[in-house]
Amino acid sequence: MAGKTDDSTGARTGLETRGAARPLDRGSRGGAVSATSSGKVSAFLDAARETRGLATAGRLVIALDATMSRQPTWDRACHIQAEMFEAAGRVGNLAMQLVYFRGFGDCAASKWVKDGPTLAALMSRIDCRGGQTQIRKVLRHAIDETRRRKVQALVYVGDCVEEDVDMLCARAGELGVLGVPAFIFQEGREAGAETAFREIARLTGGAHFRLDGSSPGELASLLKAAAVYAAGGRDGLARLEKTGDAGARLLLRHVR
């Protein structure tokens, strides 16, 4: 279904879980990361299981830039992010939604699911296509979703910003008022993008991290920590940190 590209019109939500994407019609703090690739998946799962007793499921929006500039690192990112989806899917009280953009106005969101492997399989079928960033749509979508039902966190993975930064900051401010922190994971070192990402993170009460390609496990470790935060809040993250998890330790420095 084709739709409008104005971010104020809303999101076409519901990426079919069998693979066909439904498009979106509407649209810090931190620093370089040096986490190792060990991941401590078993420790993550032990800590995550402690959140199963929570009465309400946490909701985590995971947004990805799939424009052509990310092609060189996309395969590696797919592997890391698929691992994160599968691990996060085992958290008893976490619902996840995948959002991505690419090409000419192509922006889509999945249904809310607790099945990590389903989202991982979906991501594996996404290919990068040339186009400009659509971060404003992502922020608008997160705002609309949390107004329907509380979203605990937004995770964004990208490398550049090709939009009006003031407009992005306006959306980020709205998200901050709603209490949804944005955890921004930046690939590369584009200075303009870093400035914008840091400001988005600051306005939402989240955090900005610049990913070091020499440490392939850093993204997986931090994403897993973000998933635990969405499911169990700061307390859940603190429990994970006690296991020695580097991602949880770093994230705890920034969350309220």
Residue, then its C-alpha position, 0 to 999 in steps of 0.5 A: m500500500a503506497g502512502k504519503t511521505d509527510d512524517s506528520t501523517g502517521a506510520r504504516t505499521g505492520l511489516e508482515t511477519r512473513g516478510a512483506a514490509r508494510p511501509l510507513d506513511r508518516g512519518s547525548r551522552g556517550g562516546a566511542v565504545s570499546a566493548t568486546s565481542s564475547g557478548k556474555v549471551s548466557a549472562f544476558l539471558d539469566a538477567a533477562r529471565e528475571t524480568r519475566g515476573l513484570a506485569t506489563a510487557g516492555r516495548l522496544v522500537i528498533a530502527l535501521d538506516a538501510t540506505m546505500s551508505r551502509q552497504p559496506t557494513w550491512d552484512r556484518a550488521c545483519h549478523i549482529q542485529a539478528e543475534m540481538f533480535e533472537a536474544a531479546g526475543r527470549v525476554g519474557n516481557l519484551a515486545m519488539q518492532l522493527v522499523y527501517f528506511r531506504g530508497f525513495g520514501d521507502c519506510a516500513a514498520s513490523k507488527w509488535v512481536k515477541d518472536g526474535p527469530t522472526l524479526a531476524a529473518l525479516m532483516s535478513r531479507i532487507d537489502c540496502r537501496g540508495g536514498q536519503t535518511q528518513i529519521r524524522k519519520v522514525l521519530r514521528h512513528a515512535i511518538d505515535e506508538t507511545r501515545r497509543r501505548k507506552v514505548q520504553a525505548l527507541v534504538y536507532v542504528g545509522d551512519c549519517v543525517e541528511e535532514d534538517v536537524d532543527m526539525l529532528c530536534a523538535r521531534a526528539g523533544e516530543l519523544g523526550v516529553l513522553g519519556v522515551p529515551a533514544f539510544i543512537f548507535q552511529e557507524g562511522r565518524e561523520a561529524g555532522a551526523e554525530t552532532a545531530f545524533r548527540e542532540i537527539a539523544r540528549l533531548t530524549g534522555g537517551a545516549h549516543f554511541r559511536l561504534d568502532g568497527s574493530s570491535p564486532g561485538e560492541l553493537a550486539s552487547l549494547l543492543k542486548a543491554a537496551a533490550v533488557y532496559a526496555a523489558g526491566g527498566r533500570d533495575g533489570l539493567a543493573r542486574l545484568e551489569k552485576t554479571g559483568d556485562a560491559g554493555a549494561r555497565l556502559l548504558l547504566r551511565h546514561v539512563r535515568 
